[in-house]
Every structure is written in structure tokens, then in C-alpha cells.
Amino acid sequence: MTLPASDAHTDRVIAGPGGAMTVQVGVITGDLTVTTTDRGDGTAAVVIQYTGAEEHYDLEGGPVRVPAGGVAALHRSVLAAVRAGGAARMPGTTPEP
């Protein structure tokens, strides 16, 4: 996935117990880098990778609508979810049965 040069926020985070759920490889844990990007169509996507690695993965549940607080607010919510762990997904989404 190539990220557009639009509104994007990137931070490092240590995943909580149970890590973060990705579309491509399932749960990843440890020292991660999270990037939340405005797709320019009212939605945002999140990619996550092991810090220092080239491979990146889509966080399960995305893309999602950009909330009233903007992409920065969504990014903060994503970071909090990943820190909490528990196979974190995009905030506001629920696992499919």
C-alpha cells in the first residue's frame, strides 16, 4: 500500500498484551510504528509495522470515517487501542463473527 502525502500521523508504540490485529498476518506485537492517513475521501486508513521493518500491514477494521476531531484524534485513539492490546482493531469497529 502506498501512502498518499496528505494528512498523515506516525508514532511508535509498544503493543499491549495481545497486540494489534492486521488484515494480512493476524496479530503483531512488540515495538510497532503506526501511521494513520487521511485518504481524502472522508475516510482514514491505518498501517502498522514492526519498527524498523519495511513490511507494513493494514490494521483490521479500516478504513473508517474520519471523526469530528479529525485524523489526529483518530490517530490518538488508534495508539491507545494498540497500547491496550487485545488484538486491537480500528476504534469503533467490532470483529466479524
N, C-alpha and C positions, 0 to 999 in steps of 0.2 A: 504494500500500500504506500503510495507517495502522498506525503502530507502537503496540502497547499500552504502558501506563505501567508495565509490570513491570520486571524486571531488565534494564537496557539499558546498554551501554557505548559511548561515542562518542569517537573520536580523529581527528585529522588525520594524514595520512601522504603522503609523496611516493612514488608508484608507481615501482618499479624498471623497467628496460628490458623492454618487452613488456606492461607494465601489468597490469590485472585484467580478467578475463572476466566480463561481465554477461549475464544472460538476454536483456534487451531490446535492447541495442545493440552487443553484442560487447565488444571490448577498449576500456577507457578508461585514460588515462594522466595523469600530472601530479599536481597538488595535489588530493588527494581527502579526503573525510570518510567514515569507515567507522563504522557503527552495528551492533552485534551485540545481538540482543534475544532473551530467553527467551520462547518462545511459550506457556509454561505447560502444555505437554503432553509435556515431556521432550525437546523439540527447540528449536533456536535458528535464527534466520534472520539474514542479514546484508544490509543495504542499503548501497550505496555511491553517492556523488555527487561531482561536481566541487565543491570547497569554494566556498561562496557561492552555488551554484546551487539552484534549487528542485526540479528533477527529480532523482529518485533511482532506482536500479536494483538488482535482486536480483543478488547475487554467484552465479555459476554453481555448481551443486552442492548448493545448500541446499534446504530446511532440513536440518540434521543433528542427530543425537542430542547432547545436552549431555554433554560428557565428565565424568569423575570430578572433575576440577578445577573444574568449574562454568563458567558463562558467561564469567567474567573470563578464565579460562585459554583458552577458545576464542577470545575476542576478541584476546588476545595472539598466538595462532597465526595468526589472520587478518591482523593487522597485519604480522607477519613475512612471511607469504606475499605480501602486496601490496608490501611493500618489496623483496622479491626479484624481483617481476615475473614475466615469462614466462607471461603470460595466467593469472595467479593465480586459483585456484578455492577453494572451501571446503576447508580442511585435511581430509585423509583421504578425499577423493573423487578419482576419476580421470575424465578426459574420456571421453565415449562415443565408440565407433569411428565 
